[in-house]
Amino acid sequence: MKKYLLLLTACLACSSSSLFSEIEEGDWELEKVDDPSNDKGPFAFSGNFDATGKSKFDSDHHKDEKVSFMLGNATGAFIFYYDKRYCEGALVSVGYTYANLDWKDNPFFDTKNYNSLNLSLGGFTYRLKDWFWKTLLTANIDTNEWDTDYTNYDITFWGRYNYCESIGLHIGFIIQTGMKMDRVYPIIGFDWKISQNWKLNLIFPVDMSLAYYITKAFTVGVAVRPFDYRNRATEHNPIPMAVFRYQSLGAEFAVNYDNDSWITANLHVGEILGGHLRVATRHNEKPKRLKFKSAPYAGGALVIKF
């Protein structure tokens, strides 16, 4: 049971509509997963939150204007199938995401608050020797509109190959689709347990971090955090049903707690190193790309397994 609880934590972290900013929460430590035990059930709850300060636009036309971004998510998951022989299973999860894009003088749309219902179906397996595979399909449904024009989807397919005791190789892809805003990102990289106290993750684009183990449960470290959020504004705007994508890259310091049993927690502070806001018509045409400068951000995450 302990094995699939840890795997549930990993899959649960993938189920947010802002996929990249949430997928890395916690220190998954896949190579440390050991034999199942019967001390916990197949349920998990996760919550996470991030908020940025106000970033100035890097444009003469908007030079006195600022934008900030806030994202929060709460998700519950349940493993409804598990095969002990192959350490494989399937899960469902239900989540809620709140996002706030605050740009006071936004000339394109005045919608600031976005609420989404996140429905996910996923699976994981150790059936292939030295491989751990997981996949997740998530539908993000706008709870203000309840219209398929406002729904988008995330598909993750991710494998880790146990190259040796201290190194794991990662490969896979992430597909974002819906609202005519389709993208495919490769997952590629490695994790390396350098020593008893140090671990390096260079897995683009989902986990780029260096962690130091103070104790078995507590780690501190630095990380790169990609923010990638997309959605659609309402119909009654200067650009009716405009689609937008907020993207930025942050560098942060984090403190993590993982008791290897039922709780994982994370607190982090950092600085976004600039980014851009892309705005287009309802059919993702006539795009405008507005760059913005750096700003501080902070956030946290909690996963409880039971």
C-alpha positions in Angstrom: 0.0 0.0 0.0 2.8 2.4 0.8 4.2 2.0 -2.8 1.0 3.2 -4.5 0.4 6.0 -2.0 3.8 7.5 -3.1 2.8 6.9 -6.7 -0.5 8.6 -6.0 1.3 11.6 -4.7 3.3 11.8 -8.0 0.3 11.4 -10.2 -1.8 13.8 -8.1 0.8 16.5 -8.5 0.2 16.4 -12.3 -3.6 17.1 -12.2 -3.6 20.9 -12.2 -4.6 23.1 -15.1 -1.4 25.0 -14.6 0.6 21.9 -15.2 4.2 22.9 -15.0 3.9 25.0 -11.9 2.4 22.1 -9.9 4.0 19.0 -11.4 7.2 19.4 -9.4 5.6 19.8 -5.9 7.2 17.6 -3.3 10.3 15.4 -3.6 8.9 12.3 -5.3 12.0 10.1 -4.7 10.7 7.4 -7.1 13.9 5.3 -6.6 13.1 5.0 -2.8 9.7 3.4 -3.3 9.7 0.1 -1.5 7.3 -2.8 -0.9 3.7 -2.1 -0.2 2.4 -2.1 3.4 -1.1 -1.9 4.7 -0.8 1.2 6.9 -2.6 3.7 4.7 -5.6 3.7 2.3 -5.7 4.6 -1.4 -6.7 8.2 -0.9 -4.9 11.5 -1.1 -5.6 15.2 -0.9 -3.4 17.9 -2.2 -3.4 21.7 -2.1 -1.0 24.3 -3.5 -0.8 28.0 -4.0 1.4 30.6 -5.7 1.2 34.3 -6.0 3.5 36.8 -7.8 4.1 40.5 -7.1 3.3 43.1 -9.8 5.5 43.0 -12.9 6.0 46.0 -15.1 5.4 45.5 -18.8 8.5 45.8 -20.9 6.8 48.0 -23.5 6.7 51.7 -24.2 2.9 51.4 -24.8 2.3 49.8 -21.4 5.4 51.0 -19.6 3.4 52.3 -16.5 1.2 49.3 -16.3 1.7 46.1 -14.2 0.4 42.6 -14.1 0.3 40.0 -11.3 -0.8 36.3 -11.2 -2.2 34.1 -8.5 -3.0 30.4 -8.7 -4.5 27.9 -6.2 -5.6 24.3 -6.5 -7.2 21.6 -4.3 -7.5 18.0 -5.5 -8.7 14.7 -4.1 -7.6 11.4 -5.6 -8.5 7.7 -5.3 -6.7 4.7 -6.6 -9.6 2.4 -7.6 -7.4 -0.4 -9.1 -4.1 -1.8 -7.9 -2.1 -5.0 -8.9 0.5 -5.9 -6.3 2.4 -8.2 -8.7 3.4 -5.5 -11.1 2.9 -2.5 -8.7 0.5 -0.9 -11.2 -2.8 0.8 -10.8 -5.3 3.4 -12.0 -6.7 6.5 -10.3 -9.3 9.2 -10.6 -9.1 12.6 -9.1 -11.4 15.7 -8.8 -9.9 19.1 -8.3 -10.7 22.8 -8.2 -8.4 25.6 -9.5 -8.7 29.3 -8.9 -6.6 31.7 -10.9 -6.4 35.5 -10.8 -4.8 37.6 -13.6 -4.7 41.2 -12.3 -3.9 43.8 -15.0 -5.8 47.0 -14.1 -5.6 48.7 -17.5 -6.1 45.5 -19.6 -7.4 46.8 -23.0 -8.3 43.3 -24.2 -10.5 41.8 -21.5 -11.6 42.7 -18.0 -12.1 39.2 -16.7 -9.7 38.7 -13.7 -11.0 35.6 -11.8 -11.1 32.1 -13.3 -12.5 29.0 -11.7 -12.1 25.5 -13.1 -13.2 21.9 -12.2 -10.4 19.5 -12.9 -11.3 15.8 -13.7 -8.5 13.4 -14.1 -8.0 9.7 -15.0 -4.5 8.2 -14.8 -2.4 5.1 -14.4 1.0 3.9 -13.4 3.0 0.7 -13.7 6.4 -1.0 -12.9 5.5 -3.9 -15.3 8.5 -3.3 -17.5 11.9 -4.2 -15.9 13.7 -1.1 -14.6 10.9 1.3 -15.9 8.3 3.3 -14.0 5.6 4.7 -16.4 2.7 7.0 -15.5 0.1 8.7 -17.6 -2.7 11.2 -16.8 -5.5 12.8 -18.7 -7.1 15.9 -17.2 -10.1 18.0 -18.4 -10.2 21.5 -17.0 -13.8 22.8 -17.1 -14.7 26.5 -16.6 -17.3 26.5 -13.8 -18.4 30.1 -14.6 -19.5 29.2 -18.2 -20.0 25.4 -18.3 -19.3 25.5 -22.1 -17.0 23.2 -24.1 -15.6 26.4 -25.7 -14.0 27.1 -22.3 -12.7 23.6 -21.7 -9.1 22.6 -22.1 -7.2 19.3 -21.7 -3.8 18.2 -20.4 -2.3 14.8 -21.3 0.9 13.5 -19.6 2.9 10.4 -20.5 6.1 10.0 -18.5 8.6 7.2 -18.0 11.6 6.8 -15.7 14.3 4.3 -16.4 16.4 3.1 -13.4 19.8 3.4 -15.1 21.7 2.6 -11.9 21.2 2.9 -8.1 21.9 6.7 -8.1 20.7 7.8 -11.6 17.3 7.7 -13.3 16.6 8.7 -16.9 13.3 10.4 -17.9 11.4 10.6 -21.1 7.9 11.5 -22.1 5.7 14.3 -23.3 3.0 16.7 -22.2 0.1 17.7 -24.6 -2.0 20.8 -24.0 -5.1 21.0 -26.2 -8.4 22.8 -26.3 -9.5 26.4 -27.1 -7.3 26.1 -30.3 -4.2 26.5 -28.1 -2.5 23.2 -28.8 1.1 22.6 -27.7 3.4 19.6 -27.2 6.3 19.6 -24.7 8.9 16.8 -24.5 9.9 15.5 -21.1 13.6 14.6 -21.0 16.3 14.6 -18.5 17.7 12.7 -15.4 17.7 12.6 -11.7 21.0 12.0 -9.8 21.4 11.1 -6.1 24.9 12.7 -5.9 25.5 11.6 -2.3 23.6 10.9 0.8 22.8 14.6 1.2 22.6 15.9 -2.3 20.2 15.2 -5.2 20.0 16.9 -8.6 17.0 16.8 -10.9 17.4 18.1 -14.4 14.1 17.0 -16.0 12.9 19.5 -18.6 10.4 21.1 -18.2 8.9 19.6 -15.0 11.6 19.4 -12.3 14.8 21.4 -12.4 16.2 21.5 -8.8 19.1 20.8 -6.5 18.2 19.6 -3.0 20.2 19.1 0.2 18.9 16.6 2.8 19.2 18.1 6.3 17.5 15.0 7.6 15.7 12.1 5.9 12.4 14.1 6.1 13.7 17.7 5.6 15.4 19.1 2.6 16.3 22.6 1.4 17.1 23.5 -2.2 17.0 25.8 -5.2 14.8 25.2 -8.2 13.6 26.6 -11.5 9.8 26.9 -11.7 8.0 27.3 -15.0 4.5 29.0 -14.8 2.2 28.1 -17.7 -1.5 29.0 -17.5 -4.0 29.3 -20.3 -7.7 30.2 -20.3 -10.5 32.1 -22.0 -12.1 35.4 -21.0 -15.9 35.8 -21.1 -17.8 36.9 -24.2 -18.6 40.5 -23.0 -15.1 42.0 -23.4 -13.3 44.2 -26.0 -12.1 41.0 -27.5 -15.1 38.6 -27.1 -14.0 35.2 -25.7 -10.3 36.1 -26.0 -7.8 33.4 -25.2 -4.7 34.1 -23.3 -1.5 32.3 -22.0 0.5 33.5 -19.0 4.1 32.2 -19.0 7.0 33.1 -16.8 10.1 31.4 -15.4 11.0 31.6 -11.7 14.1 30.9 -9.6 13.4 29.9 -6.0 14.6 28.7 -2.6 12.4 25.9 -1.1 12.0 24.0 2.1 10.5 20.5 1.8 9.1 18.0 4.3 8.4 14.4 3.4 7.9 11.9 6.3 7.8 9.0 3.7 4.4 8.0 5.0 1.4 10.3 4.9 2.4 13.9 4.5 4.5 16.0 2.1 4.8 19.8 2.4 6.6 22.5 0.6 7.2 26.3 1.1 9.1 28.4 -1.4 10.0 32.0 -2.3 11.6 33.3 -5.4 11.7 35.7 -8.3 10.1 35.4 -11.7 12.7 36.3 -14.3 10.3 38.0 -16.6 7.8 36.4 -18.9 5.0 37.3 -21.4 1.3 37.4 -21.7 -0.1 36.2 -25.0 -3.6 37.4 -26.0 -5.5 36.3 -29.1 -9.0 36.2 -30.5 -11.5 33.4 -29.7 -10.0 31.3 -32.5 -6.5 32.0 -31.4 -5.9 34.4 -34.2 -4.2 37.8 -34.4 -2.0 37.2 -31.3 -0.4 40.0 -29.3 2.6 39.1 -27.1 3.4 41.4 -24.2 6.6 41.0 -22.3 6.8 41.8 -18.6 9.7 42.2 -16.1 10.7 40.4 -12.9 8.8 40.3 -9.7 8.9 38.3 -6.4 6.6 35.3 -5.8 5.9 32.9 -3.0 3.9 29.7 -2.5 3.4 26.3 -0.9 2.0 22.9 -1.3 0.6 20.1 0.9 -0.2 16.4 0.2 -1.9 14.2 2.7 -2.3 10.4 2.0 -4.8 8.3 3.9 
